[in-house]
Amino acid sequence: MSSWLSKVFKTNSEPGYTDIDTSEERFERRNPLAEEAYEPEEEAEPFAPEMRPPRNVVEPTILLEETETSAGSEDIRITAQVSEDFSSCVFMVNRPVLAGYSAMFASQSTAEEQSPLAAKLFQVESVASVLIHGANVTVTRGPLVRGEWEETAKAIGAHIRAHLQAGEPVMYESFFEDMPTEEELKKRLQHVLDEAVNPSIAGHGGAITLERVEGNTVYIQMLGGCQGCAASTITLKQGVHRAFREVAPQVGAILDETDHASGTNPYFKELPPEMNANA
Amino acid sequence: MPRLEQFHIKIKTGERPLNEKPRYVINGFALEFEEQNGGTGSGQTFEATGSPGSFPHTLLLCGPEEGTWDIEEIEATYYPRAEEPYTLRFDRVTLDNESDLNLWHPRPGPVYEV
């Protein structure tokens, strides 16, 4: 099978060239030991496929295959989608699990204080964190856990179904009572961005903006050196998540609205003037 | 990242057609599809094969040079070296003369009904 590189080196003298010509005829023609004197052909300019000028890259939405439900209940349908690296699994329920808010639990003790559902999920072996957001429940396993998700996913799915069927609360009332207003959350998060996060990543030409807060779900955008950066996931999770949750433990899902594949040259994308310290 | 030997693509065009030959970009180089069938007129379906034979650091479907292209749905089947092929379907998307579509997506994790 020809590689795209072979197309790079095809010549203009061979229109419609599809692969390297290794035929005997070609060899004879160019063999200096052949009886007839070899006359080199006029040197052809190497064909070069068009270098595509960079454009914005649109990320498509991948459609999930429809699968038949094998679960016991026909009312509550739960689809479990394992992540590409097998570190997490999203359980998509055909109804809202937690409407208006989201909740993140990184330990069993916090889950037991705030969410009867999350507390049950922590009882499943190897569960390390639980994020409840809208109709989705995202579960991660410990970093040293490997292997298939099927058995773990079945156990988690059974807990979610049983909990919802029983009509038990997903969160305790105290979770909502202690919830700061969106304005208060914005104020705290903007402060930590201005004072801690952005100064620390400015040296890499990056910046993070707070787009909006809905309930306690936070939407951010990464700019400059962050955009397109392979390390940005680590930057986001380790740095921003920790910083946000330290100043506002009630923060639920933190969603990155940055399209990391977009930008004509993301690594060197200019920051907005108001964020450019050198401006 | 596996070496992507070949991919087969099926594109259903929506309302606004593509009035030029569809192309794809592999690692910065724009190439034409092979084994092309069908068309990119309004409501038409275009099928073709691409043979990158390379590691797809970037694999893009080119947006139009002029105008806007409404894509109703895309089905892409990938043939990585030494692995089983897999198929993904992408939802509707609109491309213009400033945008390309990311076609490279590694094999997704498994899906279970639980």
Chai-1 contact restraints between the chains, C-beta under 6 A:
chainA,res_idxA,chainB,res_idxB,connection_type,confidence,min_distance_angstrom,max_distance_angstrom,comment,restraint_id
A,M1,B,E5,contact,1.0,0.0,6.0,A-B,restraint_1
A,M1,B,G53,contact,1.0,0.0,6.0,A-B,restraint_2
A,S3,B,G53,contact,1.0,0.0,6.0,A-B,restraint_3
A,S3,B,S54,contact,1.0,0.0,6.0,A-B,restraint_4
A,W4,B,I26,contact,1.0,0.0,6.0,A-B,restraint_5
A,W4,B,P52,contact,1.0,0.0,6.0,A-B,restraint_6
A,W4,B,S54,contact,1.0,0.0,6.0,A-B,restraint_7
A,P49,B,F29,contact,1.0,0.0,6.0,A-B,restraint_8
A,P49,B,L31,contact,1.0,0.0,6.0,A-B,restraint_9
A,E50,B,A30,contact,1.0,0.0,6.0,A-B,restraint_10
A,M51,B,G28,contact,1.0,0.0,6.0,A-B,restraint_11
A,R52,B,V25,contact,1.0,0.0,6.0,A-B,restraint_12
A,R52,B,G28,contact,1.0,0.0,6.0,A-B,restraint_13
A,R52,B,A30,contact,1.0,0.0,6.0,A-B,restraint_14
A,R55,B,E98,contact,1.0,0.0,6.0,A-B,restraint_15
A,R55,B,S99,contact,1.0,0.0,6.0,A-B,restraint_16
A,R55,B,D100,contact,1.0,0.0,6.0,A-B,restraint_17
A,N56,B,E98,contact,1.0,0.0,6.0,A-B,restraint_18
A,N56,B,S99,contact,1.0,0.0,6.0,A-B,restraint_19
A,V57,B,D100,contact,1.0,0.0,6.0,A-B,restraint_20
A,V57,B,N102,contact,1.0,0.0,6.0,A-B,restraint_21
A,V58,B,V93,contact,1.0,0.0,6.0,A-B,restraint_22
A,V58,B,S99,contact,1.0,0.0,6.0,A-B,restraint_23
A,V58,B,L101,contact,1.0,0.0,6.0,A-B,restraint_24
A,E59,B,N102,contact,1.0,0.0,6.0,A-B,restraint_25
A,P60,B,F90,contact,1.0,0.0,6.0,A-B,restraint_26
A,P60,B,V93,contact,1.0,0.0,6.0,A-B,restraint_27
A,T61,B,D91,contact,1.0,0.0,6.0,A-B,restraint_28
A,I62,B,L88,contact,1.0,0.0,6.0,A-B,restraint_29
A,L63,B,R89,contact,1.0,0.0,6.0,A-B,restraint_30
A,L63,B,D91,contact,1.0,0.0,6.0,A-B,restraint_31
A,T67,B,E113,contact,1.0,0.0,6.0,A-B,restraint_32
A,T69,B,E113,contact,1.0,0.0,6.0,A-B,restraint_33
A,S70,B,E113,contact,1.0,0.0,6.0,A-B,restraint_34
A,I78,B,V114,contact,1.0,0.0,6.0,A-B,restraint_35
A,T79,B,E113,contact,1.0,0.0,6.0,A-B,restraint_36
A,A80,B,Y112,contact,1.0,0.0,6.0,A-B,restraint_37
A,A80,B,V114,contact,1.0,0.0,6.0,A-B,restraint_38
A,Q81,B,V111,contact,1.0,0.0,6.0,A-B,restraint_39
A,V82,B,G109,contact,1.0,0.0,6.0,A-B,restraint_40
A,V82,B,P110,contact,1.0,0.0,6.0,A-B,restraint_41
A,S83,B,G109,contact,1.0,0.0,6.0,A-B,restraint_42
A,E84,B,P106,contact,1.0,0.0,6.0,A-B,restraint_43
A,E84,B,G109,contact,1.0,0.0,6.0,A-B,restraint_44
A,E150,B,Y112,contact,1.0,0.0,6.0,A-B,restraint_45
A,A153,B,Y112,contact,1.0,0.0,6.0,A-B,restraint_46
A,A153,B,V114,contact,1.0,0.0,6.0,A-B,restraint_47
A,K154,B,V114,contact,1.0,0.0,6.0,A-B,restraint_48
A,G157,B,V114,contact,1.0,0.0,6.0,A-B,restraint_49
A,A261,B,N102,contact,1.0,0.0,6.0,A-B,restraint_50
